[in-house]
Amino acid sequence: MRGFFFLSPPENSFLKTYQHTAKILKSLLFTELRLVNGSHRCEGRVEVKYKGKWGTVYDYRWYLQAADVVCKQLECGHAVDARRDAYFGRGVGPIWLVNTVCKGTKLTLNDCSHNTLQDYHFRGYSHSRDAGVVCSGFVRLAGGDGPCLGRVEVHSGKDWVPLSDGNFTLLTAQVICAELGCGKAVSFLGDMSIRESDRIWPKEFQCKGHEPELWFCHNESCPGDACHRGAVQVFCSVYTEVRLMKNGISQCEGQVEMHISGQWKTLCASHWNMANANVVCQQLGCGVAVSTPKGAYFVEGGDKIWQARFHCSGAESFLWNCPVTALGIPSCTRGNTASVICSGNQTQVLPQCNDSVSEPEGSAASQESAATCSDRRQLRLVDGGGPCAGRVEILHRGSWGTICDDSWDLSDAHVVCRQLGCGEALNAMVSAHFGEGSDPIWLDDLECTGKESHIWKCPSRGWGQHDCRHKEDAGVICSDFLKLRMVSEDQECAGWLEVFYNGTWGSVCHSPMLDITLSIICRHLGCGDSGTVSDSIVPREGSRPRWVDQIQCRKTDSSLWQCPSDPWRRNSCFSQEEAYISCAGNLLFPCVCPNAAAFSDKEKLRLRGGDTECSGRVEVWHEGSWGTVCDDSWSLAEAEVVCQQLGCGSALEALQKAAFGPGNGSIWLDEVKCRGREPSLWDCAADPWGQNNCKHEEDAGVRCSGEWLWLTLPSFEDVPNEAVYEEIDYLVATKEDLLGSTAQKTDAPSEDYDNVEEVPVPEAPFASWVNEGEVPPGEENVVRASPTGSSLQFSRGIAGPGKEEASPWLLQGEEGDPGYDDVELNAPQTSTMVFS
């Protein structure tokens, strides 16, 4: 009988050598990593566990690459800063790592080179040099107008991936907003579009609302290991609750109070009107607003009055959804607090006003009727790029309508601006300067004295009596209308910061200009997400207003106008304190046009809220502001024109129903109809600018194939010798009134650059067991057919981000211009990674 014979390996063979080597290698590795003493899990002093003891990392040669490895290893995003000199406090016990250098794409700190693992504290090294890191965090909101609004994404240890909207709740949104320092969640939107090729986070979080961070929320794998392929967008705000207080009790009438950044604040009556009041009443389930008696419920000894102004249209669901202005707003006078009396019945509808014009002006009956009806009508300015400029519209008998420009002058405009809390009138605009309205023309032949409290109290023909068409719609520009620009001879995203206020361009003072303020300014101008104040620039000659100082933006602010500051003053600082800002965006790009003032159509078109540069909500620039496109008639033909115009290849999808989230501001275009071969969206047929019957829930979006044009730039000293590629087609510049631009690349040392003087170390670097990572090597003025058969022509001279129309009111004072590591959860402020 034959059999098989098995030989045992010799005891003194390769196996014994392998086991011995493995034992040595294991003794050379630390087993755990954590961050200590930070304000959250993803920042703090770096500590590693070796031979059962926690120890620190010495900060010699501690650069951003090593910090980035730590952040990714702890699933905390990417490194924002590599801190030195015991920034997060001195540790105790051993100092395990010295001379830590990470190059290439290291996955763990163990993969980086460093001196032999031993306790360097006993060799004279001090904990005063303990290293730390600041990471971007495990979660972020991306694709919005700031860090506090956007699609929820978490860091996988390698990259950012969207979180599924499956079983997502407002409690989870609250935890995310609190972790990001963004106040509280006011709403979220699910079923956001995700590309089929994109990965999605394989788990669902189920927060209870009290967790300090999303990381600590209970999470489970998606049902059937198949997550719903819809992302979720979260909206955070410092404004979180509103109430009406009377005699210390919250009810349906009283002083308006709002929960702001954790405290209840009384709102100022400045600019408080019936539109704001209606939003409050409806939000509280108290019916509709009856009146707004100023200061009627004022209580002595209350906290400081919040002076920011809300500009509601009356259609918003929550007060915090209304545009807000805080920049330059003066302190509120004592007792001037906003109050509201609501109808008290959620289903109550106020009776229609008696608009009989048979009663003589000034009679008791007419005065009583005016007093009753004035509180029920609403006034707004539309399509002017802000709440204090635009076409005048009145809400009457449930419909918004316009005013005819017959006899329209500054006296009439003064009443409008004063009624809206927008200061004084600068210009009374005629001939539908801000575009034609729709629906009724309510008033004509107004003869205001300028002292009336409401525009409808001025003498006129009467409600609905006119001989006009909408091409005669009246508009106004008020003194509180604001615009922002940079003034420079040769830069697109660097220059003297100027604001248009009270009819005049003036400078902005640079104190204190923290990083978040600079970020919001640069984003506001379409110039990237960061910037610096240049102190070495020679002060400008000439005299100009220096309008505002002490601007202190918050993460929740999406535009400069929302940032608190000192009140407006003509001389807020000395001339040498005027702000010269350099933004990070676009500075590496050569100017793609011979004259920076001659901006192309492509630079008046952008995509927002998408997961790539070539996907997102379609936005266009018109009349000094960005607005959206309604999805009526939106198809692949229109999407193809957008993609080609942006240099993003071909259209893959034409998305509707705000697939990338609802925008804000104006809805500029509706019923856009392209053939698919037009060179520009402006060459497609469409309804007139600003005319639509849409809401932002109908914003159009696109997803393009993403075929970008690349440019090879020369290398510079201290920069790796590989070719550097930049996406030159994604160039959105919104600086106004520049005569030219030649942006230049700045020389800067790479992160591997070592500018620290070498100091002796106890031993030669121990790196024999480490694999050293390598350093990474034309149609013009096309006629469009309207639905009625008449023709419509879009001018190619649309005021855009590069050069505006020569509006006299804006020229005043103007000058040139997957495996996952197992995690051991410790205390909330301490993060630990266990290597499996």
C-alpha positions in Angstrom: 0.0 0.0 0.0 1.4 3.3 -1.0 1.1 6.4 1.1 2.1 10.0 1.3 4.9 11.2 3.5 4.9 14.8 5.0 8.1 16.3 6.2 8.2 18.7 9.1 10.2 21.9 8.6 13.5 21.9 10.3 13.5 23.7 13.7 16.5 25.9 12.7 15.2 26.8 9.2 13.6 29.9 7.7 10.5 29.8 9.9 12.5 30.4 13.0 14.3 33.3 11.4 11.0 34.8 10.1 9.4 34.6 13.6 12.3 36.3 15.2 12.3 39.0 12.5 8.6 39.6 13.0 9.0 39.9 16.7 11.7 42.5 16.2 9.6 44.5 13.7 6.6 44.4 16.1 8.7 45.8 18.9 9.6 48.8 16.6 6.0 49.9 16.0 3.7 51.9 18.2 0.2 50.5 18.4 -2.2 53.4 19.0 -2.5 57.1 18.1 -4.6 59.8 19.6 -5.1 63.6 19.8 -5.3 65.2 23.2 -6.4 68.5 24.7 -8.0 69.9 21.6 -11.4 71.5 21.4 -12.8 68.5 19.5 -11.8 65.0 18.5 -9.8 66.0 15.4 -7.3 68.5 16.9 -4.8 68.3 19.8 -1.4 67.2 20.9 -0.2 64.1 19.0 0.4 61.0 21.3 1.4 57.5 20.4 1.3 54.3 22.5 4.4 52.2 22.7 5.1 49.4 25.1 1.9 50.1 26.9 2.7 53.8 27.6 1.4 57.0 25.9 4.0 59.5 24.8 4.4 62.6 22.7 6.0 63.5 19.4 8.9 66.0 19.3 8.2 68.9 16.9 11.6 68.9 15.1 10.9 68.7 11.4 7.1 68.5 12.1 5.5 69.6 8.9 2.0 69.5 7.3 2.7 66.2 5.5 3.1 64.4 8.8 0.1 66.1 10.3 -1.9 65.1 7.3 -1.0 61.4 7.8 -2.2 61.7 11.4 -5.5 63.3 10.3 -6.2 60.7 7.7 -5.2 57.8 10.0 -7.8 59.0 12.6 -10.4 59.6 9.8 -10.4 63.3 10.6 -10.1 64.7 7.1 -7.0 66.5 6.0 -4.5 68.6 8.0 -5.2 72.3 8.3 -2.2 73.1 10.5 0.8 71.4 12.0 1.2 72.9 15.5 4.5 73.2 17.3 5.9 74.4 20.7 3.3 72.5 22.8 0.4 74.6 21.3 -2.1 72.2 22.9 -0.2 72.0 26.2 2.8 70.0 27.5 2.4 66.3 27.7 3.8 64.0 30.5 5.8 60.9 30.4 7.9 59.7 27.4 8.7 61.5 24.2 8.6 58.6 21.8 9.1 60.1 18.3 11.8 62.6 17.1 12.7 63.7 13.6 9.5 62.5 12.1 9.3 63.0 8.3 6.5 61.8 6.1 6.9 61.9 2.3 4.7 60.7 -0.5 1.5 59.0 0.4 2.1 57.4 3.7 -0.9 55.7 5.2 0.1 55.6 8.9 2.6 57.4 11.1 4.4 54.1 11.4 5.2 54.3 7.7 7.1 57.6 8.2 10.8 57.9 8.9 11.9 58.8 12.4 14.7 58.2 14.9 14.7 54.9 16.9 11.7 54.5 19.2 12.9 55.3 22.7 12.1 57.7 25.5 13.8 60.9 24.5 12.5 62.7 27.6 15.3 61.0 29.5 17.8 62.2 26.9 17.2 65.9 27.5 14.3 66.6 25.2 11.5 68.8 26.6 7.8 68.6 26.4 7.8 72.3 25.5 8.3 71.1 21.9 5.4 68.7 21.7 3.8 68.5 18.3 0.1 68.9 17.5 -2.3 69.0 14.6 -5.5 70.7 13.5 -7.6 68.5 11.2 -10.5 69.5 9.0 -12.6 67.0 10.8 -14.6 63.8 10.1 -17.6 65.7 8.6 -18.1 68.7 6.4 -20.8 70.5 4.4 -19.6 71.0 0.8 -20.8 72.7 -2.3 -22.7 75.6 -0.5 -22.1 79.3 -0.1 -20.0 78.6 3.0 -18.9 76.0 5.5 -22.3 76.0 7.2 -24.5 75.0 4.3 -24.1 72.1 1.8 -24.0 68.4 1.2 -23.0 66.2 4.1 -19.7 64.5 3.4 -17.5 62.3 5.7 -13.8 61.5 5.4 -13.1 57.8 4.7 -9.4 58.1 5.6 -8.6 58.6 1.9 -11.1 61.1 0.5 -14.4 62.8 1.1 -17.6 60.7 0.3 -21.2 61.7 0.6 -23.4 60.5 3.4 -26.6 58.8 2.4 -29.9 60.4 3.3 -31.3 57.1 4.5 -32.8 57.4 8.0 -31.3 60.9 8.3 -33.0 63.1 10.8 -32.9 66.6 12.1 -31.2 65.4 15.3 -28.3 64.2 13.2 -28.2 67.5 11.4 -28.1 69.3 14.8 -25.1 67.3 15.8 -23.3 68.1 12.6 -24.0 71.9 12.8 -22.8 72.0 16.4 -19.6 70.0 15.6 -18.8 72.5 12.8 -19.4 75.5 15.0 -22.3 76.5 12.8 -25.1 77.1 15.3 -28.1 74.9 14.9 -29.7 73.0 12.0 -32.8 74.8 10.7 -33.6 72.3 7.9 -32.2 69.6 5.7 -33.0 68.3 2.2 -32.6 64.7 1.1 -32.6 62.8 -2.2 -29.7 65.0 -3.6 -28.1 63.7 -6.8 -25.1 61.5 -6.6 -23.1 60.2 -9.6 -23.3 56.5 -10.2 -19.5 56.2 -10.2 -19.2 57.9 -6.8 -18.7 55.9 -3.6 -21.1 56.5 -0.7 -20.4 56.1 3.0 -21.5 52.5 3.8 -23.2 53.3 7.2 -26.1 55.4 8.5 -25.8 57.6 11.6 -28.6 57.6 14.1 -27.9 60.6 16.5 -30.0 61.5 19.5 -28.9 65.1 19.4 -26.7 65.3 22.5 -23.6 63.7 21.0 -20.6 66.1 20.8 -19.7 65.0 17.3 -21.1 62.8 14.5 -18.3 60.3 15.2 -19.9 59.4 18.5 -23.4 58.8 17.2 -24.7 55.3 16.9 -24.2 54.0 13.3 -25.2 50.9 11.5 -24.5 49.4 8.1 -27.1 50.3 5.5 -30.0 47.9 5.2 -28.9 45.0 3.0 -25.5 46.7 2.7 -27.1 48.9 0.0 -27.3 52.6 1.0 -30.0 54.8 -0.6 -28.2 56.7 -3.4 -29.3 60.1 -2.3 -27.2 62.6 -0.6 -28.4 65.0 2.1 -27.9 68.8 2.3 -28.0 70.6 5.7 -28.7 74.2 6.5 -27.2 75.6 9.7 -27.8 79.0 11.2 -27.1 81.1 14.3 -30.7 82.1 14.1 -32.6 79.2 15.5 -35.9 80.1 17.3 -38.3 83.0 17.4 -41.0 84.0 19.9 -43.4 86.8 20.8 -43.2 87.9 24.5 -45.9 89.7 26.4 -45.7 90.0 30.2 -43.1 87.3 30.3 -45.3 84.8 28.4 -44.8 83.6 24.9 -47.9 84.0 22.9 -49.3 85.4 19.6 -48.5 89.0 20.3 -45.6 90.8 21.9 -42.0 91.8 21.5 -40.1 89.8 18.9 -37.3 87.8 20.4 -34.9 85.5 18.6 -32.5 82.8 19.8 -29.1 83.8 18.4 -25.9 81.9 19.1 -27.4 80.4 22.3 -29.0 83.6 23.7 -32.4 85.2 23.4 -32.1 88.7 21.8 -34.7 91.3 21.2 -34.9 92.5 17.5 -34.7 96.1 16.6 -37.7 97.8 15.0 -35.5 99.4 12.3 -36.6 98.0 9.0 -39.2 95.8 10.8 -42.3 95.6 8.6 -45.4 93.6 7.9 -43.6 91.2 5.6 -41.3 90.2 8.5 -44.2 90.1 10.9 -46.2 87.8 8.6 -43.3 85.3 8.5 -43.1 85.3 12.3 -46.9 84.8 12.8 -47.1 82.0 10.3 -43.9 80.3 11.7 -45.5 80.3 15.2 -48.8 79.0 13.9 -50.4 82.3 14.9 -52.2 83.2 11.7 -51.3 86.4 10.0 -49.9 89.7 11.1 -52.4 92.4 12.1 -50.0 95.2 13.1 -46.4 96.0 14.1 -46.5 98.5 17.0 -42.9 99.6 17.7 -41.8 99.3 21.3 -45.2 98.5 22.6 -44.0 95.6 24.7 -40.6 96.9 25.6 -39.3 95.7 28.9 -36.5 97.5 30.8 -33.4 95.7 31.7 -33.4 93.3 28.8 -30.3 92.2 27.0 -28.7 94.1 24.2 -31.0 94.6 21.2 -29.9 92.7 18.1 -29.7 95.3 15.3 -29.4 93.1 12.2 -32.2 93.7 9.7 -34.3 91.1 8.1 -35.6 91.6 4.5 -38.5 89.2 4.1 -40.8 89.0 1.1 -43.5 87.4 3.3 -43.4 84.1 1.5 -40.6 82.5 3.6 -41.4 79.6 6.0 -39.0 80.8 8.7 -37.6 84.2 9.6 -34.0 82.9 9.3 -34.7 82.2 5.6 -35.0 85.9 4.9 -32.0 87.9 3.7 -30.2 89.6 6.5 -28.1 92.7 6.7 -25.8 93.4 9.6 -22.8 95.2 8.0 -22.7 98.9 9.1 -26.0 98.7 11.0 -25.9 101.2 13.9 -26.9 100.3 17.4 -30.6 100.3 18.1 -32.0 103.2 20.2 -33.4 102.4 23.6 -37.0 101.1 23.4 -37.1 100.8 19.7 -37.9 97.1 19.7 -39.9 95.2 17.1 -43.3 93.9 18.1 -46.1 92.0 16.3 -49.8 91.4 16.9 -50.9 88.2 15.1 -54.5 87.3 14.3 -54.1 84.3 16.6 -55.9 81.8 14.3 -53.7 79.7 12.1 -56.4 79.4 9.4 -57.7 83.0 9.6 -57.6 85.1 6.5 -57.9 88.8 6.8 -60.8 90.4 5.0 -60.1 92.4 1.9 -59.6 96.1 2.2 -62.3 98.5 1.0 -60.5 100.2 -1.9 -63.4 102.5 -2.8 -61.9 105.8 -4.2 -65.1 107.6 -3.8 -64.2 108.9 -0.3 -62.2 112.2 -0.5 -58.6 112.0 0.6 -58.2 113.1 4.2 -61.7 112.2 5.3 -62.2 110.2 8.5 -63.4 107.2 6.6 -60.5 107.2 4.2 -58.0 107.6 7.1 -59.6 104.7 9.0 -59.5 102.5 5.8 -55.9 103.5 5.1 -54.9 102.7 8.7 -56.6 99.3 8.5 -55.3 98.3 5.0 -51.8 99.7 5.3 -50.8 97.0 7.8 -52.0 94.3 5.4 -50.2 95.4 2.2 -46.6 94.6 1.6 -43.8 96.3 -0.3 -40.7 94.9 -1.8 -37.9 95.7 -4.3 -37.2 93.0 -6.9 -34.3 92.1 -9.3 -31.9 94.8 -8.1 -29.2 92.6 -6.6 -30.3 93.3 -3.0 -33.2 94.3 -0.7 -32.6 98.0 -1.2 -32.7 98.3 -5.0 -35.0 97.1 -7.7 -38.4 97.2 -9.3 -41.1 98.4 -6.9 -43.8 95.9 -6.2 -46.8 96.0 -3.8 -48.8 93.0 -2.5 -52.4 93.9 -2.7 -55.5 91.7 -2.7 -53.2 88.6 -2.6 -51.2 89.6 -5.7 -47.9 91.3 -6.3 -48.0 94.1 -8.8 -46.0 97.0 -10.0 -46.1 100.8 -10.1 -46.2 102.7 -13.4 -43.4 105.3 -13.9 -45.7 108.2 -15.0 -44.8 111.1 -12.7 -42.3 108.8 -10.9 -39.6 110.9 -9.2 -37.3 111.1 -6.1 -40.2 112.2 -3.8 -42.0 108.9 -4.6 -38.7 106.9 -4.3 -38.0 108.5 -0.9 -41.2 107.1 0.5 -40.4 103.6 -0.8 -36.8 103.6 0.6 -37.9 105.0 4.0 -40.8 102.5 4.3 -38.4 99.6 3.7 -35.8 101.0 6.1 -33.3 101.4 3.2 -32.3 105.0 3.9 -32.9 107.7 1.4 -33.5 107.4 -2.3 -30.5 107.9 -4.6 -32.4 107.4 -7.9 -35.9 107.0 -9.1 -35.6 104.5 -12.0 -38.1 104.4 -14.9 -38.7 102.4 -18.1 -38.4 99.0 -16.4 -34.8 99.5 -15.5 -34.8 96.4 -13.4 -36.8 94.4 -15.9 -40.5 94.1 -16.6 -42.9 92.8 -13.9 -45.9 90.7 -14.4 -49.5 90.5 -13.2 -51.2 93.7 -12.1 -50.0 97.3 -12.4 -51.5 98.6 -9.1 -50.7 102.3 -9.1 -50.1 105.1 -11.5 -49.5 108.8 -11.5 -48.2 108.9 -7.9 -47.8 112.4 -6.4 -45.9 111.9 -3.1 -44.6 114.8 -1.0 -41.9 112.5 0.3 -43.2 112.5 3.9 -45.8 109.8 3.6 -45.3 106.7 5.8 -46.5 104.3 3.0 -46.3 104.5 -0.7 -50.0 103.7 -1.1 -50.9 106.7 1.0 -49.7 109.0 -1.8 -52.3 110.5 -4.1 -52.7 108.4 -7.3 -55.3 107.4 -9.8 -56.5 104.6 -7.5 -55.9 100.9 -7.2 -55.6 99.2 -10.6 -56.3 102.4 -12.6 -53.6 103.1 -15.2 -52.8 103.5 -18.9 -49.4 101.7 -18.8 -47.6 98.5 -19.8 -44.9 96.7 -17.8 -42.2 98.4 -19.9 -42.9 101.4 -17.7 -42.4 99.7 -14.4 -40.9 102.0 -11.8 -37.8 101.2 -9.7 -35.6 102.7 -7.0 -32.0 102.7 -5.7 -31.7 103.5 -2.0 -28.8 104.7 0.0 -28.5 101.4 1.8 -27.9 99.5 -1.4 -24.5 97.7 -1.2 -22.0 96.4 -3.7 -18.4 95.1 -3.3 -15.4 95.3 -5.6 -11.6 95.2 -5.7 -9.7 98.0 -7.3 -6.4 97.2 -9.0 -4.7 97.9 -12.3 -3.4 94.4 -13.0 -5.0 91.9 -10.7 -8.4 90.2 -10.8 -8.5 88.9 -7.3 -6.2 91.3 -5.4 -6.6 95.0 -4.8 -8.1 97.7 -2.6 -11.4 96.5 -1.1 -14.2 99.0 -1.7 -17.9 99.0 -0.9 -20.7 101.0 -2.6 -22.8 102.7 0.1 -24.9 105.8 0.1 -24.3 106.3 -3.6 -20.5 106.4 -3.3 -17.6 103.9 -3.6 -15.4 104.0 -0.5 -12.7 101.9 1.1 -13.0 99.3 3.8 -10.7 99.3 6.9 -8.6 96.2 7.6 -9.0 95.8 11.3 -9.3 93.1 12.5 -9.9 91.0 9.3 -9.7 87.5 10.7 -9.3 84.5 8.4 -13.0 83.8 8.3 -13.7 87.4 7.3 -11.2 87.2 4.5 -12.6 83.9 3.4 -16.2 85.4 3.1 -14.9 88.4 1.2 -13.0 86.3 -1.3 -16.0 84.0 -1.8 -18.3 87.0 -2.1 -16.2 88.2 -5.0 -15.8 84.7 -6.6 -12.1 84.7 -5.8 -11.6 81.4 -3.9 -12.0 80.5 -0.2 -9.1 82.3 1.5 -7.2 85.5 1.4 -4.6 87.8 3.2 -4.4 91.4 4.1 -1.2 93.0 2.6 0.5 95.4 5.0 3.4 96.3 2.8 1.4 98.1 0.1 2.0 101.8 -0.1 -1.2 103.8 0.9 -3.2 105.2 -2.0 -3.3 108.8 -2.8 -6.5 110.8 -3.1 -9.5 111.3 -0.8 -12.4 108.9 -0.5 -14.8 107.7 2.2 -13.5 105.0 4.5 -16.9 103.5 5.1 -16.6 100.7 7.6 -14.3 99.1 10.2 -14.2 96.2 12.6 -15.9 93.6 10.3 -16.2 90.4 12.2 -17.7 87.6 10.1 -18.9 84.3 11.4 -18.8 80.9 9.8 -22.6 81.0 9.3 -22.4 84.2 7.2 -22.7 83.5 3.5 -22.0 87.1 2.3 -20.2 90.1 3.6 -23.5 91.9 4.2 -24.4 89.5 7.0 -21.2 90.2 9.0 -21.5 92.5 12.0 -19.3 95.6 12.1 -19.0 99.1 13.4 -21.7 101.6 12.0 -21.2 103.3 8.7 -19.0 106.4 8.9 -17.2 108.4 6.2 -13.9 108.3 8.2 -13.9 105.0 10.0 -10.1 104.7 10.0 -6.9 106.4 8.7 -5.9 106.2 5.1 -3.0 103.8 5.9 -5.6 101.4 7.4 -7.4 100.8 4.2 -7.7 97.1 3.3 -5.7 95.7 0.4 -6.8 92.1 0.0 -5.1 89.3 -1.9 -7.4 86.3 -2.5 -6.1 82.8 -3.2 -8.5 82.2 -6.1 -7.4 82.6 -9.7 -4.0 84.2 -8.8 -2.1 81.3 -10.5 -4.0 81.7 -13.7 -2.9 83.9 -16.5 -5.6 86.3 -17.7 -7.5 84.5 -20.5 -8.8 87.7 -22.0 -6.9 90.7 -23.4 -8.8 93.1 -21.3 -10.1 92.1 -17.8 -13.1 94.4 -18.4 -14.1 92.3 -21.4 -15.4 89.3 -19.5 -16.8 86.5 -21.6 -20.2 84.8 -21.3 -18.5 81.9 -19.7 -17.5 84.0 -16.7 -21.2 84.9 -16.3 -22.1 81.3 -15.9 -21.3 78.9 -13.1 -22.3 75.6 -11.4 -22.8 75.3 -7.6 -23.6 72.5 -5.2 -22.3 69.7 -7.3 -19.8 67.0 -6.5 -17.4 68.0 -9.2 -16.4 71.3 -10.9 -18.5 70.1 -13.9 -21.8 69.4 -12.1 -24.2 71.5 -10.1 -27.0 74.0 -10.0 -26.8 76.4 -13.0 -26.4 80.0 -12.0 -26.0 83.1 -14.2 -24.8 86.6 -13.5 -27.2 89.5 -14.3 -27.8 93.0 -12.9 -24.9 92.7 -10.4 -25.9 89.4 -8.8 -25.9 85.6 -9.3 -29.3 83.9 -9.8 -30.7 80.6 -10.9 -32.4 79.1 -13.9 -35.9 77.6 -13.6 -36.3 74.0 -14.8 -39.4 74.7 -17.0 -38.5 73.2 -20.5 -35.0 72.2 -19.2 -33.6 69.3 -21.2 -30.4 67.8 -22.5 -30.2 70.4 -25.2 -30.0 73.3 -22.7 -27.6 71.2 -20.5 -25.3 70.6 -23.5 -25.0 74.4 -24.2 -24.1 75.0 -20.5 -21.5 72.2 -20.5 -19.9 73.3 -23.7 -19.9 76.9 -22.6 -18.0 76.0 -19.4 -15.5 73.8 -21.2 -16.9 70.8 -19.4 -17.4 68.4 -22.3 -20.8 67.0 -23.1 -24.0 66.9 -21.0 -24.7 63.6 -19.3 -27.8 64.7 -17.4 -30.2 67.6 -17.3 -31.5 67.7 -13.7 -34.6 69.3 -12.4 -36.4 70.0 -9.1 -33.3 71.5 -7.4 -31.3 68.3 -7.6 -28.2 70.1 -6.3 -30.2 72.0 -3.7 -32.2 75.2 -4.0 -30.4 78.4 -4.7 -31.1 81.9 -3.3 -31.6 85.3 -4.7 -33.2 85.9 -8.1 -34.4 83.3 -10.5 -33.1 85.0 -13.6 -34.2 82.7 -16.5 -37.2 80.6 -17.3 -38.4 78.7 -20.3 -34.9 78.4 -21.7 -35.1 76.6 -25.1 -31.9 75.7 -26.9 -31.2 73.6 -29.9 -28.0 72.2 -28.3 -25.5 73.8 -30.7 -25.6 77.4 -29.5 -22.2 78.8 -28.3 -23.7 80.4 -25.2 -26.8 80.1 -23.1 -27.5 83.7 -23.9 -28.0 82.6 -27.5 -31.0 80.4 -26.6 -34.6 81.6 -26.5 -36.0 82.4 -23.1 -38.5 84.5 -21.2 -37.3 88.0 -20.3 -34.8 88.4 -17.5 -36.4 87.9 -14.1 -39.8 86.9 -15.4 -40.8 83.5 -14.1 -43.5 81.6 -12.2 -41.0 79.4 -10.3 -39.6 78.8 -6.9 -36.1 77.8 -6.0 -37.3 74.2 -5.6 -37.4 74.2 -9.4 -33.8 75.3 -10.0 -32.1 73.6 -13.0 -28.9 71.6 -12.8 -26.5 69.8 -15.1 -23.9 67.0 -15.0 -21.2 67.2 -17.6 -18.6 64.7 -18.8 -15.9 66.9 -17.4 -13.5 67.2 -20.3 -11.4 70.1 -19.1 -8.7 72.0 -20.9 -5.3 71.8 -19.1 -2.4 74.1 -19.1 1.2 73.2 -18.2 3.0 75.9 -16.2 6.7 76.1 -15.8 8.2 75.0 -12.5 9.6 77.4 -9.9 12.4 77.2 -7.4 11.6 75.2 -4.3 8.6 73.6 -6.1 8.8 69.9 -7.3 10.1 69.6 -10.9 7.0 67.9 -12.2 4.7 69.8 -14.6 2.0 71.7 -12.7 -1.5 71.5 -14.1 -4.3 73.9 -13.4 -7.9 74.0 -14.5 -8.0 77.2 -16.4 -11.5 76.8 -17.7 -12.9 77.2 -14.1 -12.2 80.9 -13.9 -15.0 82.9 -12.3 -14.0 86.5 -11.6 -16.6 88.9 -10.2 -14.4 92.0 -9.7 -15.9 95.0 -11.3 -14.6 97.9 -13.4 -11.1 96.7 -13.9 -9.1 97.8 -17.0 -6.8 94.9 -17.2 -5.4 91.9 -15.4 -2.1 89.9 -15.5 -2.2 87.5 -12.6 1.2 86.0 -11.6 2.3 82.8 -9.9 4.0 83.3 -6.6 7.1 81.5 -5.5 6.6 79.5 -2.4 8.5 76.6 -0.8 6.8 73.2 -1.0 5.7 71.5 2.2 8.9 69.3 2.0 11.0 72.4 2.2 13.1 72.3 5.4 13.9 75.8 6.6 14.9 74.7 10.0 18.5 74.6 11.0 19.7 71.1 11.5 20.4 70.3 15.2 22.2 67.3 16.5 20.1 64.3 17.4 21.0 61.6 19.8 21.4 58.9 17.1 21.4 58.5 13.4 17.9 58.4 11.9 16.5 54.9 12.2 14.9 54.2 8.8 16.3 50.9 7.6 13.0 49.2 8.3 10.9 52.0 6.7 10.1 52.1 3.0 11.0 55.7 2.0 8.2 57.2 0.0 9.2 58.9 -3.2 8.4 62.6 -3.8 5.5 62.6 -6.4 7.3 63.0 -9.3 -20.3 83.2 -33.1 -23.9 84.4 -33.0 -24.4 88.0 -31.8 -27.7 89.5 -30.5 -29.8 86.6 -31.5 -33.6 87.2 -31.7 -35.6 85.0 -29.4 -39.2 84.2 -30.0 -41.6 84.9 -27.1 -44.7 82.7 -26.4 -46.9 85.4 -28.0 -44.9 85.5 -31.2 -43.3 88.9 -30.5 -39.5 89.0 -30.5 -37.2 89.4 -27.6 -33.5 90.3 -27.8 -31.0 89.8 -25.1 -28.2 92.4 -25.2 -24.7 91.1 -25.2 -23.8 94.0 -23.0 -25.3 92.4 -20.0 -23.9 93.9 -16.8 -21.7 91.2 -15.4 -18.8 90.5 -13.1 -16.3 92.1 -15.3 -17.9 95.4 -16.5 -21.3 96.8 -15.6 -23.5 99.0 -17.7 -22.7 102.7 -17.3 -25.3 103.4 -14.7 -25.0 106.9 -13.4 -25.9 106.0 -9.9 -23.0 103.5 -9.7 -20.4 105.7 -11.3 -20.4 108.3 -8.5 -16.9 108.5 -7.0 -15.7 105.6 -9.1 -12.0 105.1 -9.8 -10.1 102.7 -12.0 -10.6 99.7 -11.2 -11.4 50.7 1.8 -10.5 49.0 4.6 -11.1 50.8 7.8 -9.0 50.6 11.0 -10.8 49.5 14.1 -11.4 52.4 16.4 -11.3 52.5 20.2 -13.6 55.2 21.4 -12.3 57.2 24.4 -13.5 60.3 26.0 -15.2 62.8 23.6 -12.1 65.1 23.5 -9.6 62.3 23.0 -9.3 60.3 19.8 -7.6 57.0 19.6 -6.7 54.6 16.8 -6.0 50.9 17.4 -4.1 49.2 14.6 -5.5 45.8 13.7 
